[in-house]
Amino acid sequence: MTLTVPWNPTALAELRDCLDLMTADTTVPGGVIAHGTHDTEPGYLASSVVAPECGDARPGPDTVYDVASLTKVLATWPLGFSGGR
């Protein structure tokens, strides 16, 4: 049997800090991180705006991003944070 452990608040804060840094230096216009376990409702961390052309629209759980340009970011984050849970 596989047991899942909720995300550690410190690890979530580190993920949020990284997302905030990426939006602050315009690596990405904004972003959403979904977190949770297979048996819980997901939680979400969001930062900045959906895109500059969308004005002040904030990203959220229903925001859809084109991940083609974010493949490298999405592929490397799990490597950097695999021990954070």
TILUM-131500 format. One line per field, with one value per residue (C-alpha): residue in one letter; residue number from 0; chain; x, y, z. Coordinates in steps of 0.5 Angstrom, whole numbers, plus 500, padded with zeros to 3 digits. Layout:
! TILUM-131500
type <- (A,...)
seq <- (NUM,...)
mol <- (A,...)
c1 <- (X,...)
c2 <- (Y,...)
c3 <- (Z,...)
END
This chain:
! TILUM-131500
type <- (M,T,L,T,V,P,W,N,P,T,A,L,A,E,L,R,D,C,L,D,L,M,T,A,D,T,T,V,P,G,G,V,I,A,H,G,T,H,D,T,E,P,G,Y,L,A,S,S,V,V,A,P,E,C,G,D,A,R,P,G,P,D,T,V,Y,D,V,A,S,L,T,K,V,L,A,T,W,P,L,G,F,S,G,G,R)
seq <- (0,1,2,3,4,5,6,7,8,9,10,11,12,13,14,15,16,17,18,19,20,21,22,23,24,25,26,27,28,29,30,31,32,33,34,35,36,37,38,39,40,41,42,43,44,45,46,47,48,49,50,51,52,53,54,55,56,57,58,59,60,61,62,63,64,65,66,67,68,69,70,71,72,73,74,75,76,77,78,79,80,81,82,83,84)
mol <- (A,A,A,A,A,A,A,A,A,A,A,A,A,A,A,A,A,A,A,A,A,A,A,A,A,A,A,A,A,A,A,A,A,A,A,A,A,A,A,A,A,A,A,A,A,A,A,A,A,A,A,A,A,A,A,A,A,A,A,A,A,A,A,A,A,A,A,A,A,A,A,A,A,A,A,A,A,A,A,A,A,A,A,A,A)
c1 <- (500,503,502,502,504,501,506,511,509,516,517,511,514,520,516,512,518,521,515,515,522,521,515,519,525,520,522,515,509,505,504,500,503,498,500,497,496,492,487,486,483,489,491,494,500,499,503,503,499,496,500,501,496,491,492,491,488,491,492,488,486,483,488,491,498,502,507,511,516,516,518,525,522,517,522,527,523,521,529,530,525,524,527,522,516)
c2 <- (500,507,512,520,525,532,538,541,548,550,546,550,557,555,553,560,564,561,562,569,570,568,573,578,578,576,569,568,573,569,562,557,551,546,541,536,528,523,523,530,536,540,547,552,558,563,569,575,576,571,575,582,583,580,586,585,578,574,566,561,554,554,558,555,556,554,549,548,554,552,545,546,550,544,539,541,543,536,535,541,540,532,532,538,534)
c3 <- (500,498,503,501,506,505,503,508,509,508,501,499,501,497,491,492,493,486,482,485,483,476,475,478,473,468,466,466,466,471,474,478,482,484,490,494,494,490,496,497,494,491,493,489,489,484,482,478,472,466,461,460,454,459,464,471,470,476,474,478,478,471,468,462,459,453,456,450,452,459,458,461,467,468,467,472,478,480,480,485,490,490,497,499,501)
END
